[in-house]
Amino acid sequence: MSDAFSRPVGPAPSLAEVLANPAVLDRLAVDVLLDLRRQVRHLHTDLDAAIVRQLAARRGQVAAERVIGVEEAAKRLLTSEDTLYAKWKKLPFAYKDPLDGKIKFRISGIDRYLGSRRGED
């Protein structure tokens, strides 16, 4: 009996290859699928930030600051994603994006918060 972790694996397909042929996903091991999902999440966050910067530039505003999602914020803050989902409303650098409904965090706010916790005010 074979499980998803022991499936034969060749080179991991690129995201472009997966988009061109999503059926390839059914032949991949779980660890490869997890890696592809991680890549997509990082790309999603970078796309969101690029969209915000371009919209701000169109309005003649200063370039928007970079924002990150819950996964990356949890890593930076050394906490769990569950904790951030539970407490994001109490954090002054967190907000729910009205465009896509996702919780996002301003990097500059995280940096200030971490600095204040270390006494770097």
C-alpha positions in Angstrom: 0.0 0.0 0.0 1.4 3.3 -1.1 0.7 6.6 0.7 1.0 10.2 -0.6 4.4 10.7 0.9 6.0 7.8 -0.9 4.9 8.6 -4.4 7.7 8.7 -6.9 8.7 12.3 -7.4 10.6 13.8 -10.3 11.5 17.4 -10.4 8.8 19.6 -8.9 6.8 21.4 -11.6 6.9 25.1 -11.8 3.8 27.2 -11.0 3.4 27.9 -14.7 3.4 24.2 -15.4 0.8 23.6 -12.8 -1.4 26.4 -14.2 -1.1 24.9 -17.6 -2.0 21.4 -16.4 -3.5 21.2 -12.9 -3.9 17.4 -13.3 -0.2 17.1 -12.5 -1.0 17.9 -8.9 -2.6 14.4 -8.5 0.7 12.8 -9.2 2.8 14.8 -6.7 3.9 13.8 -3.2 2.4 15.8 -0.3 5.7 17.5 0.6 5.9 18.8 -3.0 2.3 20.0 -2.8 3.0 21.8 0.5 6.0 23.5 -1.1 4.0 24.6 -4.1 1.3 26.0 -1.7 3.9 27.9 0.3 5.2 29.4 -3.0 1.7 30.5 -4.0 1.1 32.1 -0.6 4.3 34.1 -0.8 3.4 35.2 -4.3 -0.1 36.1 -3.2 1.3 38.4 -0.5 3.8 40.0 -2.9 1.0 40.5 -5.5 -1.2 42.2 -2.8 1.7 44.6 -1.9 2.4 45.4 -5.5 -1.3 46.2 -6.2 -1.4 48.5 -3.2 1.8 50.3 -4.2 0.5 50.8 -7.8 -2.9 52.0 -6.6 -1.3 54.5 -4.2 1.0 55.7 -6.9 -1.9 56.3 -9.3 -3.6 58.5 -6.7 -0.4 60.5 -6.4 0.3 59.2 -2.9 3.6 58.2 -1.5 4.4 54.5 -2.2 2.4 52.3 0.2 4.2 50.5 2.8 4.7 46.7 2.5 2.1 44.5 4.2 2.2 40.8 4.9 -0.3 38.1 5.6 -0.9 36.1 8.8 1.6 33.3 8.0 4.6 35.7 7.6 3.5 38.0 10.5 3.3 35.0 12.8 6.9 34.1 11.9 8.1 37.6 12.5 6.2 37.9 15.8 7.3 34.4 17.0 3.7 33.4 17.6 1.1 31.1 16.0 -1.2 32.0 13.2 -4.1 31.0 15.5 -3.0 33.6 18.0 -2.9 36.3 15.4 -6.4 35.4 14.1 -7.7 35.7 17.6 -5.9 38.9 18.6 -5.4 40.9 15.3 -8.1 43.5 16.2 -6.0 44.5 19.2 -2.9 45.2 17.2 -2.6 48.7 15.8 -0.6 47.5 12.8 -3.2 44.9 11.7 -6.2 45.4 9.5 -8.8 43.5 7.4 -8.3 44.4 3.8 -11.8 45.4 2.4 -10.7 44.4 -1.1 -10.1 40.7 -0.4 -11.3 40.3 3.2 -7.9 39.0 4.4 -6.1 40.1 7.6 -2.9 42.0 6.9 -0.1 43.5 8.9 2.1 46.6 8.3 5.7 45.6 8.5 6.7 49.0 9.9 4.2 48.5 12.7 5.5 45.1 13.5 9.0 46.5 13.6 7.9 49.3 15.9 6.1 46.8 18.1 9.1 44.5 18.4 11.4 47.4 19.0 9.2 48.6 21.9 9.2 45.1 23.4 13.0 45.2 23.4 13.0 48.7 24.8 14.2 50.4 21.6 11.6 53.2 21.8 
